[in-house]
Amino acid sequence: MIRLENIHKKFGEQEVHKGITFTARDRETIVILGKSGGGKSVLLKMIIGLIKPDIGTIEVDGKDVSKMTFPELQKLRFKFGFLFQNAALFDSMSVGENIALALERHSNYTKDEVIDRVEYALNVVGLENSAHKMPSQLSGGMKKRVGLARAVVLTPKYMLYDEPTTGLDMETADGINLLINELKNTIGMTSIAVTHDIHSAFLIGDRFTIFDKGKVRMTGTKEEILNSNDEEIRKYIQSEIETKG
């Protein structure tokens, strides 16, 4: 379980978070929604200790991330897979080498075991026999899949998704959404996703946290969000649906 309590964060004079509180329960996907510039992606970096909150606690499995030593943070990060917005592949390395990098640096697998794990991860994301390809040979959707393969190769307990469908056409995006759901169901990961895509959000999310002006406006299921009595939430959701429609 991941729990954030009263998170405050400023960058210079800009106060990005003003008391963020929510919980990602075990084996669920919680989606963070809100307008651009609301600090949603910053929050993902806080969860793995890359940025510290000014005030508040972030607990992963009951331990406060902000109080961890560097070795403890390194150990914590092995529990996480992270899909970056642009997949963040190394252009000079093959697909297989990109996926194998974490295994080679942070595990005791033999060379043959690394090859097996890479093939397993590629099979999971539907890219069998693609280990030899270079990122320049891949479409945007395939790059996202390779990013997912790299994220799950160490079988993480938690997944963080930063705009997983940005820049993809609807058909390709729906393929990524389906894959995200399959990963949750087969591996049983707890996931937090940041997205501007309301269509994708409703496909992958179990619950939703809506940010507004640095605070949590509401957390709830799709039905609770759509039936909210909060006029601002209804306007936001409707505007996003119309934009994506």
N, C-alpha and C positions, 0 to 999 in steps of 0.2 A: 504493500500500500504506500502511496505517496500522499503526504499531507502538507499543504501550505497554510500557514497561519499568520495573518496580519503582516503581509509582506509590503514593505515600503522601499522604493528605490528612486534616487535622483541621479541625473547626469548633469552636472553643473547646476543651472537654475531650473532645469526641466524635471519636474516630479512625474515619473513614469508610472509608478505603482503607489497607490494610496490606501493600502490595507487589504491586499488580495488574500482571500481565504477560500480554499476549496480542497476536496479530497478526490484522488483517483483510486477507486476501489480495486481490489484484486480481480483480474481477468476481465476488466471492462475497458472500453475505449471512451475517454472523455475528450470532447472537442472544444477548443477555446475559440470563440468567435468575437468579433469586434472590429471597429474601424481601423484603418491603417495608422501606424504610429502609436498604437496603444500598448506597446511593450510586450506583445504576446510571444514573439520569438526570443526576447531577452529572458523571459521566464523559463524557457527550455534550457537555456545556458545556466541559469541559476540552479536548476534541479540537479545538474551534474557537476556543479561546483566551479564552473568557469567564471561566473560572476557571483559576488556575494551580495545579499540584500543589506540595506542599511539598518533595517529593523525587521524583526519577524523570524520565524523558523520554517525550514523546509526539512521534513522528515521523510526518509526512505527506509522502510523496514524498521521504523521506530528510532532511527538515529538522525541527529541534526547534521545536515550536510555542511552548514556554515562553520561548524566547530571541528570538522574533520582535518586531520593532518594530511600532508600531500600523499603519503603511502596509503592512507585510508581512502582518499579520493580516487587514487588509481585503482584500488580494489573495487570501489563502488562503480566506477565507469565500466568495468567488465560485466556488470549486470544490465547494461543499457545497450540497445541498438539505436542508432540515430540516422534518420533519412533526411539529408540536407535538401534544401529547396532546389538546388541545381544538380543534385546527385553527387557533385564534388569528386568525380573520378580523376585519377592521374592520367593525363593524356598520353604520357610516354610509356605507360604500362598496359599490358593486355588486360582483358576482363579477368582472366584467372589470376593474374598477378595482383590486380587491385583487390580482389576478394581474399587472396592468400596473405596479404600483408599483415593483417592483425594476427592471424594464426602463427605466422613465422616470428613475429615480435613478442607475442604474449602467450604462447602455449608451448607445450613440450611435444607436440605432434611430430612424428617423423615426416620425411618428404612425401612418402606414399600416402600417409594419413592426411596430410594437407591437401594433396590432390583429390583424395576421396571426399573430404569435407567441402572443397570448392565445388565439385560435381554435385554433391548433395544440395548445396545452397542454390546452385543454378537450376537444378531440377525443381526445387521448391517454387522458384519464381517463373518457371516455364521457359527457361533459356538453355535447354540441354545442348551440349556440344558447342557452346559459344565461348569457351575459356580462351581460345586462341585469338579471338577478335580484338580489335583495338577500339577504344571509345569513339574515334572518328567514323567508324563504320556503323555506329548504332543510331537509331532514331531516339527522339526524346523519351518516348515511353520505355524503350529498351534500356536506356541509361538509368531511368528510375528503377527498373527491375534489378539491374546490376547493383545499384545503390542499396536496394532492399536485401539482395543476396549477401552483400558485404556486411549489412547490419545484423543479419540473422545467423551468420556462419558460426558464431560463438554461442548460439542458442541463448539469447538474453532473456532475462525475466521481464524487462521493461523495454518498450519502444517509444521513441519520441519522433514525431513526424512534423517537419517544418514545411508547410505548403506542399503536400505530396503530389498534387495534381496541377500545380501552376504550369502554364505554358503548353498543356496537352489538350488535344481535341477531346470532345466528349466521350467518344468510343474508347480511346486510349485511357482516358481518366477513369472511366468505369471499370476497365480492366485492372487498374491499380487499386481502385476501391475494393473490388472483389478479392484481390490478392491480400490486401490488408485484413479483410474479414477472415479469409482462410487462415492467415497466420495466427490471428487471435484464437480461432477455434481449434487449430491443430497443435500449436505450441503453447497456447494458454497464457499469452503475454498480457500484461497490463499496459495500456497505451495512452499517451497524451498527444493529440494532434492539434496543430495550429493551421487554420485554413480560412481563406476568404470565400471559398466555393461552398455555398450553402447546399447545393445539390449533393456534393461529395460528403459534406458534413453529415447530412441526414442519412446517407447510405452506410457510413462507417461508425457513427456515434451511438453509444448507449445513453450517454448524458451529455449535456452541453453547459458550458460556462460562458456567459456573455459579459465581456468587458465594456465598460463605458466610463470615459474620463478617469482612468486609472483605478477604477473600483470594479468589483463584481456586481453587476446589475441583477443577475439571476443565474441560478444553476438548477437544471431540471432535465427531464426526458423531452423527447421531441413533442409529445402531446402536451406536456406542461408548458413548454416554450410557446407552441402555437396557440394555446388557449390562455396565455397570460393576460391578466387585466392591465398590465403595464403598457400604456400607450406607446412609449418610446421603444419598447421591445417589439411590439407589433409592427411599428413603422420600420424599424431596422430590418426585421426578418422579411417583410413584404418588399422592401426596396432591394434586398439582396436576391430574392426570388425573381423579381422583375428584371434585374440586371442580368442574371444568369439565364433567364428564359428567353 
